[in-house]
Amino acid sequence: MQGRMLRIEGRVQGVGYRDWLLREATRLGLDGWVRNLADGSVQALVSGGEAAVQALLALARRGPMLARVDAITEEFAPPPEAPGFRRT
């Protein structure tokens, strides 16, 4: 399976976005990680079945209640080495 590297921009730090994405990715059975970047965006590596990845992408565009997602950039990437989904 191929992974997807995501960069989520907007009001996504300080609003629980990483914890929310971790819960949603885990619920969908995806592997990968999520972390804050110094520029205020969030980066995530996501890997799993295509339907589950697409479902997470649709959710990520909305984000949790307090977030505001302005843009998501996506590119293919190698899948994570470890199974499961975590914060880094």
Backbone as a ProteinNet text record, in pm:
[ID]
protein_1_A
[PRIMARY]
MQGRMLRIEGRVQGVGYRDWLLREATRLGLDGWVRNLADGSVQALVSGGEAAVQALLALARRGPMLARVDAITEEFAPPPEAPGFRRT
[TERTIARY]
83.3	0	87	42.3	113.3	55.7	141	95.3	65.8	5.7	-21	34.3	113	163	70.1	13.8	-80.5	-21.2	-50.8	-19.9	-149.9	-196.7	-325.3	-299.3	-356	-334.7	-465.2	-452.5	-567.3	-550.7	-660.7	-655.1	-661.7	-544.7	-538.4	-445.7	-386.4	-308.2	-378.5	-374.9	-439.7	-589.8	-641.7	-785.7	-816.7	-717	-738	-736.1	-682.6	-685.5	-606.7	-486.4	-405	-474	-525.5	-594	-717.2	-790.5	-908.6	-870.3	-765.2	-722.2	-673.7	-604.3	-557.9	-676.3	-779.6	-898.1	-966.2	-983.3	-1051.8	-970.6	-838.9	-753.5	-754.3	-750.4	-754.6	-888.3	-997	-1130.8	-1141.6	-1074.5	-1078.4	-975.7	-892.4	-794	-672	-638.4	-525	-396.1	-285.5	-153	-95.9	-1.8	66.5	91.8	104.8	133.2	83.9	78.1	37.3	123.2	159.6	240.9	216.2	244.7	240.9	369.5	361.1	478.8	495.9	618.3	650.9	574.8	530.9	459.7	310.7	265.3	125.1	37.9	93.3	16	33.9	-39.1	-30.1	10.3	100.7	145.3	104.4	61.3	21.1	63.5	108.8	134.1	24.7	-48.7	-164.4	-149.2	-176	-166.3	-274	-330.7	-432.1	-512.6	-625.3	-713.3	-759.6	-775.2	-808.3	-939.2	-1040.2	-1168.3	-1151.5	-1073.4	-1050.8	-969.3	-868.3	-788	-876	-960.6	-1049.3	-1149	-1196.9	-1288.7	-1218.3	-1092.3	-1018.7	-992.9	-960	-938.5	-1064.5	-1179.8	-1304.8	-1326.8	-1300.2	-1313.4	-1211.3	-1088.2	-979.7	-1009.9	-1083.6	-1118.3	-1212.6	-1289.4	-1378.7	-1309.2	-1240.5	-1172.7	-1269.1	-1215.4	-1300.6	-1371.2	-1459.3	-1547.5	-1473.8	-1365.6	-1299.2	-1198.4	-1171.6	-1072.1	-1132.6	-1044.8	-1082.5	-976	-1013.7	-919.8	-929	-816.9	-812.3	-765	-672.5	-617.3	-553.5	-558.2	-485.6	-408.1	-277.3	-197	-166.4	-161.6	-149.5	-50.5	37.8	128	151	181.4	209	342	350.5	470.2	479.2	598.8	609.6	525	466.8	386.6	475.6	416	495.3	556.5	667.8	735.5	661.7	599.9	533.7	382.6	314.5	169.3	106.4	-19.2	-90.7	-77.8	-149	-146.7	-108.7	-18.4	32.2	60.3	80.1	128.1	277.9	344.2	491.2	529.9
-119.1	0	124.5	221.4	347.6	441.5	525	621.8	755.2	842.7	979.6	1073.2	1169.2	1272.8	1392.2	1436.2	1546.3	1665.5	1783.2	1906.9	1983.3	2003.4	2066.2	2207.1	2306.3	2446.2	2509.8	2609.3	2681.5	2696.2	2701	2702.2	2556.8	2492.3	2349.3	2315.8	2417.1	2394.3	2461.3	2394.1	2448.3	2426.2	2344.1	2317.1	2166.9	2085.3	1941.6	1865.7	1927.3	1863.6	1732.8	1731.2	1608.3	1493.7	1519.5	1413.2	1364.5	1457.4	1420.9	1334.4	1375.5	1298.6	1160.2	1152	1023.3	931.1	982.8	901.2	854.8	946.8	911.5	809.8	829.3	735.8	598.3	595.3	467.7	398.7	474.1	418.1	356.7	419.1	369.7	261	227.3	120	159.9	288.3	336.6	335.4	331.9	341.5	478.7	524.4	649.6	730.6	859.9	951.9	1091.5	1176.4	1315.8	1400.7	1522	1612.4	1756.8	1847.5	1990.7	2032.2	2130.1	2190.7	2332.1	2381.4	2512.9	2626.4	2607.5	2715.1	2722.6	2639.8	2641.9	2540.4	2465.7	2362.7	2228.8	2130.1	1993.3	1904	1810.5	1715.2	1575.5	1493.5	1356.6	1262.9	1145.2	1035.4	933.5	898	809.6	695.9	572.9	457.1	356.3	291.1	189.7	166.7	103.2	79	210.1	210.6	334.4	395.7	314.4	368.1	436.4	375.9	434.5	562.8	564.4	686	798.4	769.8	871.5	921.5	830.7	871.2	966.4	936.8	1024.9	1160.2	1160.6	1287	1374.2	1313.6	1389.3	1447.4	1369.3	1417.8	1527.3	1508.5	1603.5	1740.8	1745	1874.2	1955.6	1887.2	1955.3	1979	1876.6	1886.5	1885.3	1895	1899.8	2034.6	2045.6	2161.6	2296	2308.6	2437.7	2469.5	2373.3	2393.5	2465.3	2523.8	2578.6	2532.4	2448.5	2395.9	2482.3	2546.7	2631.5	2554.6	2460.4	2386.3	2256.9	2156.6	2031.7	1999.8	1985.8	1938	1791.7	1716.1	1570.2	1522	1432.3	1367.5	1224.2	1139.7	1000.7	990.9	894.8	875.5	728.1	681.5	544	526.6	408.8	387.1	391.1	413.5	416.3	279.4	280.4	154	75.4	144.5	78.2	77.4	-29.8	-32.2	58.2	92	176.7	323.7	406	549.1	619	718.1	784.2	931.2	1004.2	1143.3	1140.7	1230	1238.5	1378.8
0	0	0	-71.6	-76.8	28.7	85.5	183.8	118.7	195.3	153.2	259.4	215.9	305	291.8	402.9	402.7	476.8	429.1	501.2	510.4	634.8	659.8	712.5	644.4	681.2	726.9	812.1	865.3	1015.6	1086.8	1233.2	1279.4	1280.5	1308.6	1425.6	1487.2	1608.3	1724.6	1839.8	1958.5	1962.4	1872.5	1867.5	1873.4	1906.5	1917.9	1786.3	1681.4	1549.2	1548	1606.4	1603.7	1676.1	1795.6	1870.2	1795.5	1735.3	1658.2	1537.5	1464.3	1347.4	1388.8	1501.6	1553.3	1580.1	1645.7	1674.5	1546.2	1450	1325.1	1244.3	1236	1161.8	1227.7	1359.8	1432.2	1409.2	1415.5	1392.1	1252.6	1155	1016.9	989.5	1089.5	1073.5	992.5	992.9	914	995.1	924.9	984.6	954.3	1038.8	1010.9	1135.2	1113.6	1223.7	1188.9	1293.1	1276.2	1368.9	1321.6	1403.1	1362.7	1457.2	1429.2	1360.5	1273	1211.7	1266.2	1260.4	1316.5	1249.5	1125.1	1054	1088.4	1182	1223.5	1154	1059.9	990.6	1061.9	1015.6	1066.8	950.7	978	876.6	922.2	828.1	860	748.5	786.6	693.6	718.7	614.4	625.9	527.4	574	485.8	524.2	422.3	446.7	320.5	336.7	223.6	161.8	30.9	-40.5	8.5	34.6	81.7	217.4	306	438.9	428	340.3	321.1	267.3	170.9	114.7	219.6	304.2	411.1	507.8	542.8	632.8	567.6	439.1	369.1	371.2	352	356.8	495.9	599	736.3	765.4	718.1	745.7	687	579.2	518.5	607.8	691.3	785.8	918.7	969	1097.4	1213.9	1336.8	1455.5	1466.8	1562.5	1575.2	1578.5	1651.9	1668	1557.2	1471.5	1365.9	1245.6	1165.1	1035	936.4	843.4	744.5	619.7	585.1	466	343.4	363.3	249.4	297.6	211.9	235.2	108.7	123	10.9	36.9	-70.2	-60.4	-165	-123.2	-219.3	-176.1	-271.9	-240.2	-167.4	-75.4	6.1	43.8	82.2	130.2	256.6	276.2	397.1	521.5	638.8	761.3	789.9	860.6	892.4	1000.8	1095.4	1207.6	1186.9	1229.2	1220.4	1326.5	1307.4	1402.2	1364.2	1437.4	1411.6	1540.3	1532.4	1652.8	1628	1736.7	1730.5	1741.9	1668.1	1681.9	1721.3
[MASK]
++++++++++++++++++++++++++++++++++++++++++++++++++++++++++++++++++++++++++++++++++++++++

